[in-house]
Amino acid sequence: MVQSCQSGGDDVPKFEPKKWLKFKDIDKSIMELRKMFKVHPEWFETPKPKSVKGKNEVDYSI
């Protein structure tokens, strides 16, 4: 009895979008983010490291 082995085939996922983005969907997401920002602006803050060395050098020590 001889067995053959094939790599690849129909079990390989296709790299195609399952759903296309529409402007209406993106606009709705942006509106929800704006509402969240009005209620909780601290969620959208990014930490800014402080420079203690001068000349725009960033100190990442805790």
Secondary structure as the mmCIF struct_conf table of DSSP 4:
data_model
#
loop_
_struct_conf.conf_type_id
_struct_conf.id
_struct_conf.beg_label_comp_id
_struct_conf.beg_label_asym_id
_struct_conf.beg_label_seq_id
_struct_conf.end_label_comp_id
_struct_conf.end_label_asym_id
_struct_conf.end_label_seq_id
BEND BEND1 GLY A 8 GLY A 9
TURN_TY1_P TURN_TY1_P1 ASP A 10 ASP A 11
BEND BEND2 VAL A 12 VAL A 12
HELX_LH_PP_P HELX_LH_PP_P1 PRO A 13 LYS A 14
BEND BEND3 GLU A 16 GLU A 16
BEND BEND4 LYS A 18 LYS A 19
HELX_RH_AL_P HELX_RH_AL_P1 PHE A 23 VAL A 39
HELX_RH_3T_P HELX_RH_3T_P1 PRO A 41 PHE A 44
HELX_LH_PP_P HELX_LH_PP_P2 PRO A 49 SER A 51
BEND BEND5 LYS A 53 GLY A 54
TURN_TY1_P TURN_TY1_P2 LYS A 55 ASN A 56
#
